[in-house]
Amino acid sequence: MLGKRVKQQIGYLFLGVLCILTHSCELIDYHPYDVRIKGETGINGRNTARIEADLTGKKHFRFALISDTQRWYDETEEMVQHINQQDDVDFVIHGGDQADFGMTQEFLWMRDIMNELNCPYTCIIGNHDCLGTGVETFKEVYGPLNYAFTAGDVRFLCLQTNALEYDDPLSVLNFTFLDEELEHTSPEVKRTIVVMHTQPYDDQFNNNVAKIFQAYLKQFPNLMFCLHGHGHKFQVNDLFNDGILYYECPSAGKRSYLLFDINENGYDYEVVEF
């Protein structure tokens, strides 16, 4: 049986095709790629401020990584409920691909589901999120494509790495953003975690600069590990054989997510099934 939102998705696609065939959008009130946002916007900026305020001076905290929720609305709702049952999750990061077709309503459905979390959350853009007018919608709902925040003594670098969806893939990895982060590293930052949707050596990544990208990351204070989604399954890889592990988060369709416990001496993690 198709869920309600999936049926609505199919309906939006049909209306979009109809609009193209008739050379007019006057037949419908709302085009699926028209960036008209109803409800909350600027979520990442507001929630990262909450995270930083809540965790100032702390060396122990827990966060969940979820990813690739596209199409899996019911599973995402259950995942949010499961995370809420754990009282000690300080924040959640969405690793990208909220949307499947980059339609505005897909982002709004996922936003409204994640707004039910008991803790603050932030979102990274995925390759499917870049389709259509998805980039514009993402910026409106969440904010800049590259951003960073500090939790305790850990700096989280949240990066846009989806090069294949762009006409100029060489421009996607924003080294200017990384340079600015390196230049303005705060003294209280002792460790670094990097989060992205697409990892190096994937066909979505700009692999012409993969090794340069990794060299940049290793300049940050005590790079602990990197996180990503995109592959829809759990795995851990030392992509550059340099000791820096890349953890891949399963999709919501796998009914699981990653939970990290950051402590003064390092970290632990687990794959949580729901």
Order of alpha helices (4+ residues) and beta strands (2+ residues): alpha-alpha-beta-alpha-beta-alpha-beta-alpha-beta-beta-alpha-beta-alpha-beta-beta-beta-beta-beta
